[in-house]
Amino acid sequence: MTDAITIQNPRNRGGSTGHVLAKRSVTFTEIRTDARGYAPLRAAIATYLGISRGINCHPEQIFVCAGYRACLDLISHTLMGPGATCWLEEPGYFMARNALLEAGAQLVPVPVDDQGLDVAQGIARAPEAGFAVVTPTHQSPLGVSLSLPRRLALLDWANRQGSWIIEDDYDSEYRYQGKPLPALKSLDQQGRVLYTGTFSKVLFPGLRLAYLVVPAEQTAAFARQADRLHNHCPHLQQATVAAFLNEGHFARHLNKMRGLYARRRQWLVEALHQQVGGRLQIDPQAGGMHVVAGLGEGDDVQIARRAREVGIAVEPLSQWYLGDGGRQGLVMGFTNVVSAEQAVSVAVRLARVIA
Ligand SMILES: Cc1ncc(COP(=O)(O)O)c(C=O)c1O
């Protein structure tokens, strides 16, 4: 995002050249803020989703929100009644858990195994739930992908039940082996999936820029709530990101980062195997921006706290569980490990902390 832009107010055309931020020119096509998001960005996202995620949608179905949390708020204001029952992956993303609890939802933890969310368990525990929140491409935090039979079973349940599936596709762009998996939304024939994506992982979190794709029949209801909440990212940022996508920088950026992150992941995994292999079970999954390492023994909360004291930011896996007795382990980002030497230094410090 180093390119420069000029913001031109169409009202000033032919007069002043607008407010010059840098070299290139982005012309706003609207003057009034549209709470659904900046129209050219919504169009660019629709094109991107069609090409990269197999999602066939119209820009009218897209709502730009200030982050994933804001997407959940928009969904809960539009579709969730008080006390709505909601399946949540166990373990699962704590931010979603908190947002849904604040929205008054009743959360039902549904276990995740090596095929992703255990749909049969969800049906056994809460067959009439109104919502299921899932991370099908790269389960957060375990990293597994939801298998095709499970995807079909989940859609089948939602179709029969008239329930909503909230698909959180937060870091699907990063996959290091095999073909990229299409989104669950691409299989949704009956419009039961509310799809969310974010620019936090692929660009940077400070942008606060995410998007929600809703079924065509729901666009009016969502637009009313979006207008009421006005919970959007500033249009200047939206215009910049639209230009970034439309001019091809985004695709180049992703290609570059995939190669870079694959190397960084390899450095960290190799160093962990060498330095702490006996104490951690490291199982890198096909994609994502973090690795998860199971702890044979020890308290992951204590270890994560001590690791932070020596400058290593790891998350305790047990805290991603809603219920008690979650697996002990460490969730470790690798994208800021810039060399093999640095990976070894991190692993050596972590080994000392664990010992
Ligand atoms: C599982 C998961 N979903 C969504 C997000 C994106 O959140 P946001 O768009 O609010 O930055 C993240 C970011 O860390 C995440 O880990």
The ligand as a Tripos MOL2 file, in Angstrom:
@<TRIPOS>MOLECULE
LIG
   16    16     1     0     0
SMALL
NO_CHARGES

@<TRIPOS>ATOM
      1 C1        -10.5680  -16.2800   13.3250 C.3       1 LIG1
      2 C2        -10.4960  -14.8560   12.9150 C.ar      1 LIG1
      3 N1        -11.5500  -14.3130   12.2790 N.ar      1 LIG1
      4 C3        -11.5500  -13.0270   11.8740 C.ar      1 LIG1
      5 C4        -10.4550  -12.2230   12.1030 C.ar      1 LIG1
      6 C5        -10.4820  -10.8050   11.5900 C.3       1 LIG1
      7 O1        -10.8520   -9.9230   12.5180 O.3       1 LIG1
      8 P1        -10.9370   -8.3500   12.1540 P.3       1 LIG1
      9 O2        -11.4780   -8.2010   10.7670 O.co2     1 LIG1
     10 O3        -11.8850   -7.8630   13.1790 O.co2     1 LIG1
     11 O4         -9.5630   -7.7960   12.3220 O.co2     1 LIG1
     12 C6         -9.3570  -12.7250   12.7760 C.ar      1 LIG1
     13 C7         -8.2210  -11.8470   13.0670 C.2       1 LIG1
     14 O5         -7.3130  -12.1480   13.7930 O.2       1 LIG1
     15 C8         -9.3680  -14.0750   13.1810 C.ar      1 LIG1
     16 O6         -8.3220  -14.6210   13.8240 O.3       1 LIG1
@<TRIPOS>BOND
     1     1     2 1
     2     2     3 ar
     3     2    15 ar
     4     3     4 ar
     5     4     5 ar
     6     5     6 1
     7     5    12 ar
     8     6     7 1
     9     7     8 1
    10     8     9 2
    11     8    10 1
    12     8    11 1
    13    12    13 1
    14    12    15 ar
    15    13    14 2
    16    15    16 1
@<TRIPOS>SUBSTRUCTURE
     1 LIG1         1 GROUP 0 **** ****
